[in-house]
Amino acid sequence: MNDSNVSGMVWESAVPPSLQFAFGVTGNITALLILVCSSTTHKWQTFYKLVAGLALTDGGGILLMYPPILARYATDFTFHFPENLCAYNSFLTPFTILSSALIVCAMSIDRFMAVYFPFYYRGDRKRAVFALLFIWTGGALISSLHLMGLGSVYYFYPGSWCFLNFVSDDTFDRVNASIYSGLGLLALFVTVFLNISVIAALVKGFNHTEGHLRRVKKDVYNIVFLSAIVLVSGLCLTPLMWRICSIAWKLSSENQGTELLVLRLAVTNSIVDPWIYILLRKETVKYLHKKLVQCKYCVDQN
């Protein structure tokens, strides 16, 4: 860790990581419980299996990632990660971030297929399981390249997180950083493109026939939820991916205060995702709409 590259005032309080841990674990567990309890409604369709996979990835990552981080803050930075623990953290953090981005991308592909190729979409119900296994395997492979010799581990300021080394001039480190950030940025681009395509298709093809209205009504909740997830993912993950890419290719210089902030922002994505589902799920939206109608009726009556 090189403190000489830390500039500006960076929040080193234990409050942010503690809140991230609490809200991240609570939110993802709640989202999973809601998914299980409402399974008779959604019948574990592909989209909802992917939502469950996202909650498992985000919640599990935070649950396994944060205890040593919190120990570092709790001991007033006197606790230092042993080499093995640093290697563990340098795998788990990028794995959680990348896998989360890839699952959101898979959700966008799922909605794209449902809207543009509805007959094909009605096929194999196990596609979500295969997609999740592929994403977790691929995410694990990409996130462990630096542990297999393509790059190295770096202990970042303020010594509370380890990550693949994207600040080094070494060729292997730069190649590894380029692979990781390139895949992350590609997933984000595909996600945004497909989601915009789906929304455009629904708007363009809108008509007032009864059958079409039923289909649109069925899709709209998932589209609203996915749009919110895409927006949050783009805002939270793009700064980290671009930071890794730009430093690896010498487009910007190292500043570990900035690195800390973009990492916290990326982890925030895993914390916000389940709360978006909790707030924007179909039953919640219907309930809120019903209350708004009742409220409007009461105001009109008065």
C-alpha positions in Angstrom: 0.0 0.0 0.0 1.4 3.4 -1.0 0.0 6.2 1.1 2.0 8.8 -0.9 -0.5 8.6 -3.7 -3.5 9.3 -1.4 -4.7 12.8 -1.9 -7.7 14.7 -0.6 -9.8 13.9 2.4 -11.0 10.2 2.3 -13.5 9.0 4.8 -11.8 6.4 6.9 -14.6 5.9 9.4 -15.9 2.4 10.1 -19.5 3.7 9.5 -19.6 3.3 5.7 -18.4 -0.4 5.6 -20.6 -1.3 8.6 -23.7 0.2 6.9 -22.8 -1.5 3.7 -22.5 -4.9 5.4 -25.7 -4.5 7.4 -27.9 -3.3 4.5 -26.2 -5.6 2.0 -26.8 -8.8 4.0 -30.3 -7.8 5.2 -31.5 -6.7 1.8 -30.3 -9.7 -0.1 -31.7 -12.2 2.5 -35.0 -10.3 2.5 -35.1 -10.5 -1.3 -34.4 -14.2 -1.3 -37.1 -14.8 1.3 -39.6 -12.8 -0.8 -38.7 -14.8 -3.9 -39.2 -18.1 -2.1 -42.5 -17.1 -0.4 -43.9 -15.7 -3.7 -42.8 -18.7 -5.8 -46.4 -19.8 -6.5 -46.9 -16.5 -8.3 -43.8 -16.2 -10.4 -43.3 -20.1 -10.6 -39.5 -19.6 -10.8 -39.5 -18.4 -14.4 -36.1 -17.7 -15.9 -36.1 -14.1 -15.0 -36.8 -14.8 -11.3 -34.2 -17.5 -11.1 -31.7 -14.9 -12.3 -32.9 -12.4 -9.7 -32.4 -15.1 -7.1 -28.9 -15.7 -8.5 -28.2 -12.0 -8.3 -29.2 -11.9 -4.6 -27.2 -15.0 -3.8 -24.1 -13.5 -5.5 -24.4 -10.1 -3.9 -25.4 -11.3 -0.5 -22.9 -14.1 -0.4 -20.1 -11.8 -1.6 -20.8 -9.2 1.0 -21.2 -11.7 3.8 -17.8 -13.4 3.0 -16.0 -10.2 2.0 -16.7 -7.8 4.8 -15.6 -9.6 8.1 -11.9 -9.0 7.6 -12.6 -5.4 6.3 -14.6 -4.6 9.4 -11.8 -6.2 11.6 -9.3 -3.7 10.0 -11.5 -0.7 10.9 -12.4 -2.1 14.4 -8.7 -2.4 15.3 -8.1 1.2 14.2 -6.1 -0.1 11.2 -3.6 -2.1 13.3 -4.9 -5.4 11.9 -3.1 -6.2 8.6 -4.3 -8.8 6.1 -2.1 -11.9 6.1 -1.0 -12.9 2.6 -3.5 -15.7 2.2 -6.4 -13.5 3.5 -5.3 -10.7 1.0 -5.3 -13.2 -1.8 -8.8 -14.4 -0.7 -10.1 -10.8 -0.6 -8.5 -10.0 -4.0 -10.5 -12.9 -5.6 -13.8 -12.5 -3.8 -14.2 -8.7 -4.4 -13.7 -8.7 -8.2 -15.7 -12.0 -8.5 -18.7 -10.5 -6.7 -18.6 -7.2 -8.8 -18.1 -8.9 -12.1 -20.6 -11.7 -11.6 -23.2 -9.2 -10.5 -22.7 -7.2 -13.7 -22.9 -10.4 -15.8 -26.1 -11.6 -14.2 -27.8 -8.3 -14.8 -26.6 -8.6 -18.4 -28.2 -12.1 -18.5 -31.4 -10.6 -17.2 -31.4 -8.1 -20.0 -30.8 -10.9 -22.5 -33.8 -12.8 -21.0 -36.1 -9.8 -21.4 -34.8 -9.2 -24.9 -35.5 -12.8 -25.9 -39.0 -12.7 -24.3 -40.0 -9.6 -26.3 -38.3 -10.2 -29.7 -38.4 -14.1 -29.8 -41.4 -15.1 -27.6 -41.8 -18.5 -29.2 -38.2 -19.5 -28.7 -38.3 -18.1 -25.2 -40.9 -20.6 -24.1 -38.4 -23.4 -24.6 -35.9 -24.7 -22.0 -36.8 -23.8 -18.4 -33.4 -24.7 -17.2 -31.6 -22.0 -19.1 -31.3 -19.8 -16.0 -29.4 -22.5 -14.1 -27.0 -23.0 -16.9 -26.5 -19.3 -17.3 -25.8 -18.8 -13.6 -23.3 -21.7 -13.6 -21.6 -20.3 -16.7 -21.4 -16.8 -15.2 -20.1 -18.0 -11.8 -17.5 -20.3 -13.4 -16.4 -17.6 -15.9 -16.4 -14.9 -13.2 -14.3 -17.1 -10.9 -11.8 -17.8 -13.7 -11.4 -14.1 -14.8 -11.2 -13.0 -11.1 -8.5 -15.5 -10.3 -6.1 -14.9 -13.2 -3.9 -12.7 -11.0 -3.6 -15.6 -8.6 -2.6 -18.0 -11.4 0.3 -15.8 -12.5 -1.3 -13.3 -14.9 -0.7 -10.3 -12.7 -0.4 -9.9 -8.9 -2.3 -8.9 -5.7 -2.3 -5.3 -4.5 -3.1 -4.1 -0.9 -5.0 -0.9 -1.4 -5.4 2.1 0.8 -6.4 2.2 3.6 -5.4 -1.5 3.9 -9.0 -2.6 4.0 -9.2 -4.3 0.7 -7.1 -6.3 -1.7 -7.7 -6.4 -5.4 -6.0 -7.4 -8.7 -3.1 -5.1 -9.3 -4.2 -2.5 -11.9 -1.8 0.3 -10.8 1.4 -1.6 -11.8 3.5 -1.0 -14.9 4.1 -4.7 -15.2 2.8 -6.1 -18.6 1.0 -9.1 -16.9 -0.8 -6.8 -14.5 -1.9 -4.5 -17.3 -3.1 -7.4 -19.4 -5.1 -8.8 -16.5 -6.6 -5.4 -15.7 -7.6 -4.9 -19.3 -9.3 -8.3 -19.5 -11.2 -7.7 -16.3 -12.3 -4.1 -17.0 -12.9 -4.9 -20.7 -15.3 -7.7 -19.9 -17.0 -5.6 -17.2 -17.5 -2.6 -19.6 -18.7 -4.9 -22.4 -21.3 -6.4 -20.1 -22.5 -3.0 -19.0 -22.7 -1.8 -22.7 -24.7 -4.9 -23.8 -27.0 -4.5 -20.8 -27.9 -0.9 -21.6 -28.2 -1.6 -25.3 -30.6 -4.5 -24.9 -32.7 -2.8 -22.2 -33.2 0.2 -24.4 -34.1 -2.1 -27.3 -36.7 -3.9 -25.2 -38.3 -0.6 -24.0 -38.3 0.8 -27.6 -40.0 -2.4 -28.9 -42.7 -2.3 -26.3 -43.4 1.4 -26.9 -43.3 1.1 -30.7 -45.5 -2.0 -30.8 -48.0 -0.7 -28.3 -51.7 -1.0 -29.2 -54.9 -1.3 -27.3 -55.9 -4.8 -28.3 -56.8 -7.0 -25.3 -54.1 -9.6 -25.9 -51.4 -7.1 -26.4 -52.4 -5.2 -23.3 -52.2 -8.4 -21.2 -48.7 -9.1 -22.6 -47.5 -5.5 -21.9 -49.0 -5.6 -18.4 -47.2 -8.9 -17.7 -43.8 -7.5 -19.0 -44.0 -3.9 -17.6 -43.1 -4.8 -14.0 -40.1 -6.8 -15.0 -39.0 -4.0 -17.4 -39.4 -1.3 -14.7 -37.4 -3.4 -12.2 -34.7 -4.3 -14.8 -34.4 -0.6 -15.9 -33.8 0.5 -12.3 -31.2 -2.3 -11.9 -29.5 -1.3 -15.1 -29.4 2.4 -14.1 -27.9 1.6 -10.7 -25.4 -0.9 -12.1 -24.3 1.6 -14.8 -23.8 4.3 -12.2 -22.1 2.1 -9.7 -19.9 -0.1 -11.8 -18.8 2.0 -14.7 -16.5 4.3 -12.6 -14.5 1.3 -11.2 -14.3 -0.5 -14.6 -13.2 2.7 -16.3 -10.7 3.5 -13.5 -9.1 0.1 -13.9 -8.9 0.4 -17.7 -7.7 4.0 -17.7 -4.9 3.4 -15.2 -3.8 0.2 -16.9 -3.5 2.1 -20.2 -2.0 5.2 -18.6 -4.9 7.4 -19.4 -5.0 8.6 -15.8 -2.7 8.4 -12.8 -3.0 6.4 -9.6 -4.8 8.0 -6.7 -5.7 5.5 -4.0 -8.3 7.8 -2.4 -10.2 7.7 -5.7 -9.7 4.0 -6.0 -11.3 3.5 -2.6 -14.3 5.6 -3.5 -15.0 3.9 -6.8 -14.7 0.5 -5.1 -17.2 1.5 -2.4 -19.5 2.7 -5.2 -19.1 -0.6 -7.0 -19.9 -2.6 -3.8 -22.9 -0.3 -3.3 -24.4 -1.9 -6.4 -24.7 -5.2 -4.6 -26.3 -3.5 -1.6 -28.9 -1.5 -3.6 -30.0 -4.3 -6.0 -32.1 -6.3 -3.6 -33.8 -3.2 -2.2 -34.8 -2.2 -5.8 -36.5 -5.6 -6.1 -38.2 -5.3 -2.7 -39.6 -1.9 -3.6 -40.4 -2.4 -7.3 -41.8 -6.0 -7.2 -45.2 -6.3 -8.8 -47.1 -6.8 -5.5 -45.5 -3.7 -4.0 -46.2 -1.5 -7.0 -49.8 -2.8 -7.1 -50.2 -2.0 -3.3 -48.8 1.5 -3.7 -51.0 2.1 -6.7 -54.1 1.0 -4.8 -53.2 3.3 -1.9 -52.6 6.2 -4.2 -56.0 5.6 -5.8 -57.7 5.4 -2.4 -55.9 8.6 -1.3 -57.0 10.4 -4.5 -60.6 9.2 -3.9 -60.5 10.6 -0.4 -59.2 13.9 -1.5 -61.9 14.2 -4.3 -64.6 13.3 -1.8 -63.5 16.1 0.6 
